[in-house]
Amino acid sequence: MGGNNRSIEQVFYIKAGDFASAGEASSQIKKTLKQLGVDSGVVRRATIAAYEAEMNLIIHSIGGELKLKVTPETIIITAEDKGPGIPDIDLAMQEGYSTAPEIARELGFGAGMGLPNIKRNADRLNIQSKVGEGTLVEIYFDIKAR
Amino acid sequence: MKEYYHSVTLRKDKCRGCTNCIKRCPTEAIRVRDGKARIIAERCIDCGECIRVCPYHAKVAVTDSLSSIEKFRYRIALPAPTLYGQFKNVDDIKVILAGLKKLGFDYVYEVARGADYVTAFVREALKDPNRKRPLISSACPAIVRLIQVRFPELIDNIVDVDSPMEIAAQLARTEFCEKHGVKPQEVGVFFITPCAAKMTSIRNPVGRKESSVDGAISIQEIYGPLYNQMNNLKEEDVVQMASPFGVGWANSGGACLSLGIDSYLAVDGIQNVIRVLEEIEDEKLTDLEYFEGLACPGGCVGGPLTVENGFVAKNRIRKLSEKAKGNPVSEKELQEVAQKIQWRLDEKIPPKPVMKLDDDIVEAMRKMEMIEEIYNSLPGLDCGSCGSPSCRTLAEDIVRGFASELDCVFKLREKVKQLAQEMIELSEKIPGGKKENERQE
């Protein structure tokens, strides 16, 4: 029945600056992955990355989508927004580099660990960004056979 | 059979099938079916939350009766420090210990002293930089089981030092047998418990093969008889050995306080503990050295098998602990104890991921799709009238095959309405009207 073509998709709409709901999408993602019986270490890494991606959407973007896609082999977490875009991705990937606005820093965010933390936890990572158009972050995790 | 022994059980005759317990269970382990609650054995962690919230006292903890000590020739009582906080006008712990001896115990060993040793062992463990941080206290059996069920990724964070009860039990038995030259099996060791989960961990321990404790008597059961004994006391030869810190373990934060470290977090109340464990799992609390999570509000003083209001008891414990006479454990003493008993949790703690939908991920995905579809058709009120704690759990139960869509009262109403409509339509189609139709069929 469907076999390997089967997949689960969940989409969360993230509003810019919505710190009150911060973490809700990633905790739902965690719950879903646990229910699917994904290895707990993979769940942990995916949740951490999803949380960072969610926070990035809240802090840096004008709002966007956090998407979870699970196939029997792979977890893909996608964060997609319509702007403002990252001028220099290499710089953004450096630990401690941050362009977080004052309001985020006041709340204790903006330590410049978001993208590095995603990279550290992901099995593969793809970032595309164009200033003025938006950013696409795709985070891949391999589901190990038990 | 042994796998799912539980202290927490249902008294069916008292259950009215209300929704109090299903709503509060932290592992979604209770359902109401056919008007009565049912506990799903593999999910229950014996936290006792349902005992606390049931207005009809239909949830009970099975513990041993006071008379069960008579099965043994020699008897040892292990009072949990929580016991000290139950009595008015007691300003010396010795009175309680002496009262226990008068009740028929040959020897009384304070679990609070066991706690002193646990503190010393944990302090050693904290010196090892290779261990996962934060180390998580193993003292609350409900929390250890909660981690097995909901946070398997944190199992390796649980400190491999056994609980004060197990350490006290071994020391008590060894000391008693040495002193009186009796065989260990002639001695019954009984824990005086505020807690249902401790009973379960005696019958079905996690992290060790067998418990060193023979039984557990609830504080509620022993309170009356003990109180009477305490009223007519003469001098008894008891020694109060626990330190102020050991006694303080009854209160939330007591274990952390005794460690003398800076970066610790103590949380009580199982829902609060869950919130913090989520954060630990997500690596949001990276600077934390030690975490003490206790399932009951206020710590063990808030246990479901206690008599006194937990907050009152907490205050009494605070005062009594200041007067406790025991010394902290010296390094030499700790080494001696380490030789004498099995203080380490040496069995692997297995994960019990009961929340997962299926062992096979493709099958789990199929089920999740079905759950999503059913969930979207439900009203989303989470009223609990169906007997499942929420609309989502009802959807899960339907897919797992334990419930049907018509358990939902709103769905049922819809269906009845629809059937009624169909009947009207049908009756109108019959030539000759209703009466003739009734005779035919």
Boltz contact constraints between the chains, C-beta under 6 A:
constraints:
  - contact:
      token1: [A, 6]
      token2: [B, 362]
      max_distance: 6.0
  - contact:
      token1: [A, 6]
      token2: [B, 365]
      max_distance: 6.0
  - contact:
      token1: [A, 8]
      token2: [B, 365]
      max_distance: 6.0
  - contact:
      token1: [A, 8]
      token2: [B, 368]
      max_distance: 6.0
  - contact:
      token1: [A, 34]
      token2: [B, 355]
      max_distance: 6.0
  - contact:
      token1: [A, 35]
      token2: [B, 355]
      max_distance: 6.0
  - contact:
      token1: [A, 35]
      token2: [B, 356]
      max_distance: 6.0
  - contact:
      token1: [A, 35]
      token2: [B, 357]
      max_distance: 6.0
  - contact:
      token1: [A, 36]
      token2: [B, 361]
      max_distance: 6.0
  - contact:
      token1: [A, 36]
      token2: [B, 364]
      max_distance: 6.0
  - contact:
      token1: [A, 37]
      token2: [B, 356]
      max_distance: 6.0
  - contact:
      token1: [A, 37]
      token2: [B, 361]
      max_distance: 6.0
  - contact:
      token1: [A, 37]
      token2: [B, 364]
      max_distance: 6.0
  - contact:
      token1: [A, 40]
      token2: [B, 152]
      max_distance: 6.0
  - contact:
      token1: [A, 40]
      token2: [B, 153]
      max_distance: 6.0
  - contact:
      token1: [A, 44]
      token2: [B, 153]
      max_distance: 6.0
  - contact:
      token1: [A, 47]
      token2: [B, 282]
      max_distance: 6.0
  - contact:
      token1: [A, 48]
      token2: [B, 282]
      max_distance: 6.0
  - contact:
      token1: [A, 48]
      token2: [B, 283]
      max_distance: 6.0
  - contact:
      token1: [A, 72]
      token2: [B, 361]
      max_distance: 6.0
  - contact:
      token1: [A, 72]
      token2: [B, 362]
      max_distance: 6.0
